[in-house]
Amino acid sequence: MEIERKYLIDQIPFSLAAYEMHHLEQGYLSTAPVVRIRKDDDNYILTYKSKGLMVREEYNLPLTRDSYEHLRKKIDGILISKISHSAHGKAYD
């Protein structure tokens, strides 16, 4: 189960340059229900999310690189690229 929380802050209270960085790509195959593919460095994941806003079930299934590349051509909309930093055991996108 996933509990979605988002926070707005004025500034990050520490330097992200000192922490591990990950390159992410993600695209949505469907938004109702949510079916997403994601590349996190060399890890490839298919995610299904059930209905709900704050609390919902989330299932992550591993993909091969070939499967990811095949599904990447079928995304609905644009491919999102972002950088995530891991600090203090948490990811900051």
Order of alpha helices (4+ residues) and beta strands (2+ residues): beta-beta-beta-beta-beta-beta-alpha-beta-beta
